[in-house]
């Protein structure tokens, strides 16, 4: 009996980003799976399998691991669905943009400069007014560090996020060190970025209803509730540049705001607290705390910053 193989649109899009030869390689594997659905190795969960593709067999294709679901309880009888395609080696050289048009370097320079200026305003404010928060910032990442993240996630890091990481690669694991309003969320270290991305992607792959969990491959997390608590946070959409919010109850919201706009807004709120909507910047023990805090004991220690 020939099995019906489903390749969802999001998997097709992911294949196109991994290399020009990847869509064809996965189609070849799909034909093989239609004849032999147990070609791959069974993984931990009932009905999930993983097959490999040797990158040397196809032009413009890295070595791949392809994960798929076959048969009940994950799919109907005689149905197979490819759930994930992961590059396990270096990606082939590709054009800088999916639509074949290279990004305008002048616009990218302007964007990078805007991010740099906004972050320098934030960093200077912290150094002068909240030295404990400033000391909790990690040093800048290197271009090589960021390229390694891009390879792990198989996604292009947008210029805004790259510019930020070249200035600061996250927060140290220090209580109350977060700087993002209104909750004091922390800038995630790069290893946490990769870990959260993989976790959210796995949940998407293992969920029977794609729309009910919804994590796009282009979403790159960059800040979270704290360095250690990554159940809530913000991501940047690498395709649109928009900032969005996630939590572990599958809530996803995307705002009409870029990372550049978010950083400029933070800088404005710190420098002009009287004009700040919502929570106000304040201090507890040399740390920036957006408040006033709801916790009574912290509220007694909190000093609003008035400029």
N, C-alpha and C positions, 0 to 999 in steps of 0.2 A: 504493500500500500504506500503510495506516495503521500508525503506529509506536506501540508500547506505551511509555508514559511512567511512570516510577517516581519518586515523591516520598517518600524515606525519612522515618521518624518524626522523626528529629533535625532534618530540614529543615522539617517541619511545625511543630515546636516553635519553631525559630528564627523562622519567619515570624510566628508568633503574638506573639513578643516585639517584633518590629519595628513592628507597628502593626495595628490591627483590620482594615484593608483589605488587608493584605499577603497573607494566605492566599488570598483571592479573586483578587487580581491574579495570583498565581503559578499558580492553577488555570486562569485564562484563557490565560496564556502556555502552559501545558502542553497545552491543547487545540490551540493554534496549532502547537506543536511536533509534535504527533501527526500533523498534516497536512503540516508542512514542517520536518523535523528540522534542516535546515541554515539555519534562520532566523537564528540567531546567527552571530557571526564566529568563525572558527577561531582558537584560541589556539596557544601554542607547542608543546604536546604533541599528538601524533596522537590524534584522536578527541575532543578537548576543545573546547568552544565557549562563547561568552559572549553572552548576549542582554541587552537593556536594557528596563526598564519606566519609562515616564514617570509620575512620581508625580501629575501633574495629572489623569491619566486616571481615577484611582480615589480615592475618599474614604479618609481616614485611611491613606494609603500614601505613603512617601517615594519618591524615585527609586531604582531598584534595578538592580543588575547580577546576573544569574542565570547561573551557570556550570553546564554540563551535559556529560555524556559520552554519545556516540552511536556505537554500532556497535563492531565489533572494532578493536583488541584489548581495549578497556576494558569493553564490554558485548557481549552476544550480538547476532547479526544481528537487526535490527528492534526493538532495545531501546534506550531512552534513559533515563538517570538524572540527575536534578537533583542536583548535588553541593554547591552553595553558593548562598546568597542574601545579597548585601551591600548595605546601604543606602549610597547615595552622596550623600545630603543629609540635612537635619535630620529627626529622627524626630518623628512626630505626638505630641501630648500623650496619655498613657495613664494608667491607674490605677497606683497605687504597687505593687500586688502582682498577680501573675498570677491568683490565685484570687479577685480582686475584693475582698478584705479588706485594708484598709490596715494597714501595720505599726503596732504599738502604739508611739506616740512615747515613752512612759515607758520601755519596755523598750529602745528604741534609745538613749535618753539614758544608761541604766544601762550598756549595752554600751560606748558611746563613752567613758564615764567610766572603766570598767575598763581599756580599752585605753590611755587617757591616763595613768592611774596606773601601769600596768605599764611603759609606755615611759619615763615620767619616772624611774622607778627604774633602768631600764637606762641611760638617758642620764646620770643623776647618777653612777652607778658608773663609767661610761666616763670622764667628765670628771675624776673624782677619781683613778682608778687606771690608766686607759689613754688618756691625752690624745691620742695619735696616732690612735687609733680614733675618738675623739669628734670630732676635727677632720675626719675623713674622711666624716662624715655630711653629707648635703645639707640645705639649708634646707627648710622646710615647703612643700608644694604649696598652691595656692589652690583654693577650691571650683570655680573656672572651669577650672583645670588638670585636676581630677578629672572634671568633667563632659565635658571634651574627650576623655578616655580612654574614658569610658562610651559616647560617641557613636561613636568609632572601633571599639570592640569590639562595639557593639550589645548591651550587657549592663549590667544594673544593678550598680554597685559596692556591695558589702555594707557595712553601717555600720562593721564592725570595720576593714576595709581603708581606708575613707574616713577614719576617725579616725586611723589610723596615718599615712597620707599627709599629713594636715593637721598632723602633728608633724614628719615627716621624709619627704622624697620620694626616698630612696635613698642609696646610697653613692657617693662619688667613686671614680674609677678609680685606686685606690692599692693596691699589693701588700699582701696580708695584712690588708686593712681590714674583712673580713667579720666579723660578730658572731654569726651563728646557729650553735649547736652542732649536731652535733659536728664539723662539717667547716669551720667558719668561713665559711659562705656569706654572700654580700653581699646587702643590700637593693637591689633593682633600681631604677634610675631609671625614670621613667614612659615615656620613649621606648623603653627596652628591654622594658618590660612589653608595649607594643603590638607591638613587632617579634617577640618570642617567641610571643605569642598568634597573630599572623598566620602565622608559620612553622609552628607546630603545626597550625593549622587547615588550611593548604594541604596538609600531609602527610595529614591525615585525608581531605580532599576527593579527593586523587589516589590514595588507596589502595583497591584493589578490594574488599578485605574490611574492612568498617568495624570489626568487632570486634578485628581483629588490630593496629590502631594505636590507636584509641580516644582521642580528645581531645574532651571535651564543650564546647559553646559557653559553658557557665556557669563553666568553669575559668579563673581569672584568675591568672597567675603573679605572684609578688611577690618572690622571692629566688632567687638562682642561685649556682653554684659560685664565680663572681667576677663583677665588673661586665662583663668582656669575654668570659668563658667561660660561656655560657648553655646548655650541653649537659646540665646537671643543675639541679634546683631544686625549689621548693615552689610550690604554687598554693592558692588559696582557691576553693571551690565556692560561687558566688554564690547558689545555690539552697538549699544546706544549711548553709553556714558552715563545713564541714569542711575541714581542711587535707590536702593530698595531695602526693605526690612524683612527679616525672617524670624520665626520662632519655631520651637519644636512641637507646636500643635498644628503645623502645616499652614499657618497663616503667612501669606506672602503679599506684600504691598510694594508697588514701585511708584516713586515720586517723580514729579516733573522737575527734578533738581539734579545737577551734576555734582561730582565730588568737589570740583573747583568752587561751585556756589556754596556748598556745605562748609568748606574750610573758610571762605570769605565771611560767611555768616557767623561762624564761631569767633573769628577775629573781631568782627564788628561788635558782637555781644560782650566780649571781654573788655574791649577798649571803651565802649559806651554802654555800660550796664543800665543806665537810666532809659535807654531806648530798647532794651532787650525784652522781647515778648516771652511769656511763660516763665520758666525758672531763671533765676538770676545767678550770676557768678558770686561765689563766696569762698571763705577759707576756713579750714579746720587743720590746725597743726602744720601750716605751711603747704597744704594740699588744696588744689582747686576742688570745690564741691558745689555742684549746682543745686540750688535750694530755693527756699528753706527746706531742710530735710524733714521728712514725715516722722522719722524716729525722734521721739522726744529727747532722749539723751544726746543725740547728735545735734538736734536743733539748738540745745542750750550752748553748745560749743561753737556753733556756726556764726561767722562774722561776714555779713554781706560786704561785697566790694563796691565801693561808691565812686572810685576813680581818684 
